[in-house]
């Protein structure tokens, strides 16, 4: 009888330990996802700024084309950057993804599709090389403001 009680106690302890290990692993994975998400967003900003630099005569067309090309690929990955269970502040603690990303996923995906279409148009304009066309496409992109307003919250200054 004593050995049955010990077995149950050990089984219970093992379950608690394994649950703790799994929770710690998930927390590490979540932190990695949030860091990767922030890194991806910073890269997208760099890509957009390469186009802006060209418009401001501070960069060349080749860099703008490379940035726009990369931006097209990166924007397509946005939904994968926000898997369920990965809400929380970015590594700086200044921003956090809003819950609407997960609670209203269709709205989030529609916004991502709109950005994808605008980035595709920007790439076409950049490849064409006309600053006037690039400026129109750049301004239409809105530098990601729509998504950030709807799906990102500022935590502190």
N, C-alpha and C positions, 0 to 999 in steps of 0.2 A: 504494500500500500504506500509506503514511504517512497519507494522508487517511482511509482506512478505520479505522485505529487511532485517529486523532483523533476520528472520528465516534462510535466505540464509547465512547471515554473521555468525550466530552461527553454522550453519551446516558446513561451510567452516573452521571455527576455530576448531570445533570438529574433523574434518577430519585431520587437521594439527596436533593437539594434539595426536590423536590416531596413526598417522604415526610416530610421534616422540617417543611415548611409544613403538611401535613395533620395531623401529630402535634400541632403547636402549636395549630392551629385546634381539634382535638378537646379538647386540654387546656383551652382557653379556654371551649369549649362545656360541658365537664364542670364547670368551676368555676362557670359561670353556672347550670347545672342544680342544683348543690349549693346555691348561694346562693338560688335561687328556691325550692328545697325547704325550706330553713331559714326563709325569709320566710313561706311558706305555713303551716308548722307554728306559727310565732309568731302568725300571724293566727288560726289555729284556737284557740290558747290564749286569745287576747283574746276570741274568741267565747264560749268556755266560761266565762271569768271574768265576762263580762257576765251570764250566768245565775247564777253564784255570787254576784255582787254583789246581784242581786235577792233571792236566798235569804237573804242576810245583812242585808237592809234597807239596803243601801248603793247600790242602783241601782233603776231603775224597770222596770216590766214591758215597756214599749215597747222599751227597750234590750235586754232579755233576749230578746224575740221577734226583734228584728233579728239579734242574735248567733246565736241558734239557727237562724234561717233561713239565714244565711250559712254556718254550720257544716255544715248538710246539704249545701249545694252544694260546699263545700271538701273534705269527706271523700270525696265521690265521685271527686275528682281524684287521690287518693293514689296509685293505681297508676301514673299518668302522671308522677308526681314522681320515680319510681325507674326510669328506663330502664336497660337493661343497659349496663354500662361506666361507671357513675357512682358507684361506691363511693368513699369517702374521707371525711375529717373535715369537719364543718361549718365555717363561717367562723370560729367561736370556737376551734376546735381541741379542744373539750371532748367532742364526741360524734361518732360515726360510725355509718353504717348497717351492720348486720351482713351478712355474705355470704349468710346464709340468705334474705334478701329475693329474691335471684336464684337461689340454688341450690335453694330449696324454694318456688318461686313460688306453687304451689297453696295452701300453708299461709299465705303472706302475703296472698293474695287472699281466702282464707276469713276471716282476721282482719279484713281491711278490710271485708268484707261484714258481719261481726258488729258492727263499730263503726258502719257505716252504719245498720243496723237500730236500734241503740241511740240514735243521734243522731236518727233519724226519730221514735222514741218520745219523746225529749226535746222535740222540736219540738211534737209533739201536746200534751204536758203543758204546755209554756210557752204555747201558744196557748189552752189551756183556762184558764190563770191560777191554778189551785189550787197554792198553795205546797207542800202536802203531796204532790201528784202530781208536781210538778216536782222536789222533793227526792228522791223515789223514783227517778225517771228519771235524775236527775243522779248519784246514788250508783251506779246500775246501770252508767252509762257508765264509771265508774272513772277518769275523767279520763285516758283513753288509756293507762293503766298497762300493760295486757296487751300491747299492740303494742310499746310502748317496751321492756318487759322482754324480749320475744322478738326484737325486730328492731333494737334500738339499743344500742350499747355506749358506756359512759363511758370516755373516753380519759385525762382528768385532772381534778383538782378545780379 
